[in-house]
Amino acid sequence: MTSFLPSLPPALHYPAYRTYWLGTLASVSGFQIVRFAQFWLMYQLTGSPLALGYVGLAQAVPGIVLNLVGGVFADKVDQRRLIMVTQTVTAGVIFLLATLTLLDLVRVWHVLALAFLAAAVNAFDEPARQALYPHLIDRRAMTSAVALNAAIWQGNRIVAPAVAGLIIALAGTASAFYLAGIGSLTMAVVIISLRIPPVTRAAHGNPAQDMLEGLSFIRKNSIFSFLIGMTFFNSFFGLAYITLMPVFAVDILKVGADGQGLLMSAGGAGALLSTVWLSSRDSTRYKGQLIVGGAVLFGLSLAAFALTSQYLGSYALAVFLMFAIGLFNSAYNISVQSSLQMMVPDAIRGRVMGFYIMTYSISPLGALQAGALANLVTTPIAIAIGGLAVVAFAVGPATINSKVRNLGASLRQLEATAAADTRREQPAD
């Protein structure tokens, strides 16, 4: 039963989801603060940009390797307890790094080892979250819930670095770590209080067989392959521009670090606007068109940004195109995730969403391929090729696969079925 709160986005009408969302806000805020502080601490210890790359690698590798395993666990065990354990362990890791920093005992290997360990724990935490929160809402509020989760990440990318920088300046790096650890503990406490409806669990079989079952499900269902493929192309080709932004700011547009900051802020503003709009919707009627159209417009905007920066040199146009990049990228990624969550069976949700999350972990490898390609054909051409690769993957399956074209109708049918089931389950007056 939901309360009548017309001023709130649909997903926030559900008390359990509201509680979960607030806990996630605390946890993600801590995560963003600790990432900022880790890079800051590493640069203080080494003075080497290469060492910052090692921190990023330590964070990426566990996600690539372990997210599928985390998805298996999310399908087998109580997701609520799993999140409680992962958040408590994460808090312990952060508090250890904070104490080493406070006592001036921290070394480079501490930062790398603890970044790797925290990322490994997160590989079990994130699939469990993705498998849990759909049970806190009605299926019709799925797009709103996905957008609200994304809003936490989008907003924190803007706010958390500023907060972390202020804390480090006023109270030191260790204080920033301690605050981040409190965010994880808050999520652990919040998750204990949640009451989750009965959830269908996977059979307790061999973990390797369970993992293969998840991969086989994705392979045999073309719409799932398409949606996860969209995320892969976005991470590997589309998001590579973020790592190479200094090239545009310094060598091409010649606007310096402050100019780069404005470019990234414009992209963040576009993403946040799209996220806020989608969070207010129960569902999106033309989901398939939004996914394909959003991907096409994102890829074309990215290619236009790269090429016009090189050949026109207009900073104002670059800012506008960065806003469009953030707007369209957020719109189609939220639509992809909400579609997956609406269609995936409960018994296999953790494994499918674990594979989905893994595609985000490959973005450092995407930056590597873009950098290598840039050495051959220049940075703007490399970024434009990445944008056009996203366009090609979106248009190709949409042209030949009727399931992709009719995705919106399929989702509406699922919503109607879920609503009918809910009515049948409600007791008569």
C-alpha positions, 0 to 999 in steps of 0.5 A, spaced: 500 500 500 502 506 498 501 513 501 498 519 497 504 523 496 503 527 489 509 532 490 514 526 490 516 522 484 513 515 484 518 511 487 518 515 493 511 513 495 513 507 497 516 507 504 521 502 504 524 504 498 524 511 501 528 508 506 533 504 502 534 511 497 536 515 503 541 509 506 544 509 498 545 517 499 549 516 505 553 510 502 554 513 495 556 520 498 561 516 502 564 512 496 565 519 492 568 522 498 573 516 499 575 516 491 577 523 491 581 522 498 584 516 495 587 520 489 589 526 493 593 522 498 596 518 492 598 524 489 601 527 496 605 520 497 608 520 490 607 526 486 606 522 480 600 522 475 602 514 473 600 512 480 593 515 480 592 511 474 594 505 478 589 507 483 584 507 478 586 500 475 586 497 482 579 499 483 577 497 476 580 490 476 575 487 481 569 489 478 571 486 471 573 479 475 568 479 480 561 482 478 559 475 475 561 472 482 557 477 486 551 476 481 551 469 483 551 470 491 546 476 490 541 470 487 543 465 492 543 469 499 539 474 503 540 480 499 539 484 505 544 481 509 549 481 504 549 488 503 549 489 510 556 485 511 559 488 504 557 495 507 560 493 514 566 491 511 567 497 506 567 501 512 572 497 516 577 498 510 575 505 510 577 506 517 583 502 517 586 507 511 583 513 515 587 511 521 593 509 517 593 516 514 592 519 521 598 516 524 602 518 518 603 510 517 600 510 510 604 508 504 603 507 497 601 499 497 596 501 503 592 505 498 593 500 492 591 494 496 585 497 500 582 500 494 583 493 491 579 490 497 574 495 497 572 494 490 572 487 491 567 488 496 563 492 492 563 487 486 558 483 491 555 489 494 552 492 487 549 486 484 545 485 491 543 492 491 540 491 484 537 485 485 534 488 492 530 494 490 526 492 485 522 488 490 521 495 494 516 498 489 511 496 484 513 495 477 510 501 474 515 505 478 521 502 476 523 508 471 522 512 477 526 508 482 532 507 477 532 515 475 532 516 483 538 512 484 542 515 478 540 522 481 544 520 487 550 518 483 549 524 478 548 529 484 554 526 488 559 527 482 558 535 483 557 535 490 561 530 493 568 532 490 567 539 493 565 537 500 571 532 500 576 538 498 573 542 503 574 537 509 581 535 507 583 543 507 580 544 514 581 538 517 585 533 513 585 527 509 584 522 515 577 526 517 575 525 509 576 518 510 572 517 517 566 521 514 566 516 508 566 510 512 560 513 516 556 513 510 557 506 509 555 504 516 549 508 515 547 504 509 548 498 513 544 500 519 538 502 514 538 496 510 537 492 517 531 495 518 528 494 511 522 488 511 523 485 504 517 481 501 519 473 500 524 473 494 524 467 489 532 464 490 536 460 485 537 453 486 543 452 490 547 449 485 555 449 483 557 457 482 560 456 476 554 452 473 550 458 476 554 463 472 554 460 466 546 459 467 546 467 467 550 468 461 546 463 457 540 466 459 543 473 456 545 470 450 539 466 448 534 472 449 536 477 444 533 483 448 537 482 454 543 481 449 542 488 446 541 492 452 547 489 455 551 490 449 548 498 449 552 499 456 558 495 453 559 500 447 557 506 452 562 504 457 568 502 452 567 507 446 562 512 449 565 514 455 572 514 453 572 522 452 572 523 459 579 521 460 581 524 454 578 531 456 585 534 458 587 534 451 581 538 448 581 543 454 589 544 454 591 543 446 585 544 442 580 549 445 586 552 450 581 553 456 585 550 461 583 546 467 577 551 469 575 551 462 575 543 463 571 544 469 565 548 466 565 543 460 564 537 465 559 541 469 555 542 463 555 535 462 553 533 469 547 538 468 545 535 462 545 528 465 542 531 472 536 534 468 535 528 464 535 524 471 530 528 474 525 528 469 525 521 468 525 520 476 518 523 475 515 518 470 511 512 472 514 509 466 516 511 459 511 509 453 516 509 448 522 506 451 525 502 445 525 509 441 528 513 447 533 507 448 535 507 441 534 515 439 538 517 446 544 513 444 544 515 437 543 523 439 549 521 444 553 518 439 552 524 434 553 529 439 559 526 442 562 526 435 560 533 433 563 535 440 570 532 438 570 534 430 567 542 432 572 543 437 578 541 432 575 544 426 571 550 429 574 551 436 568 554 439 568 553 446 561 556 447 559 550 442 563 545 446 559 547 452 552 546 449 554 539 446 557 537 452 550 539 455 547 535 450 552 529 451 550 528 458 542 529 457 542 524 452 547 519 455 543 519 462 536 518 458 538 512 454 542 509 460 537 510 465 532 507 460 536 501 459 537 499 466 529 500 468 528 496 462 532 490 464 530 491 471 522 490 469 524 484 464 529 480 468 526 474 472 527 474 480 531 468 480 536 470 475 536 478 477 543 478 481 547 474 475 544 478 469 545 485 473 552 483 475 553 482 468 550 489 466 554 492 472 561 489 469 560 493 463 561 499 467 567 496 470 571 496 463 571 503 462 578 504 464 580 499 458 575 503 453 580 509 455 586 505 454 583 503 447 581 511 445 588 513 447 592 508 443 587 510 437 588 517 438 596 516 437 594 514 430 589 518 428 588 524 433 584 525 439 578 528 436 578 523 430 578 517 436 573 520 440 568 521 434 569 514 432 567 512 439 561 516 438 559 513 431 560 506 434 555 507 439 550 510 434 552 503 429 550 498 435 544 502 437 541 502 429 543 496 427 539 491 432 533 496 432 533 495 424 533 488 424 530 485 431 523 486 432 523 485 439 528 492 440 523 496 436 517 493 440 520 494 447 515 499 449 509 495 448 513 489 451 514 493 457 507 496 457 504 488 457 509 487 463 506 493 467 499 491 465 500 483 468 503 486 474 498 490 476 493 485 474 497 480 479 497 485 484 489 486 484 488 479 485 493 479 491 489 484 495 484 482 500 477 483 498 473 489 502 
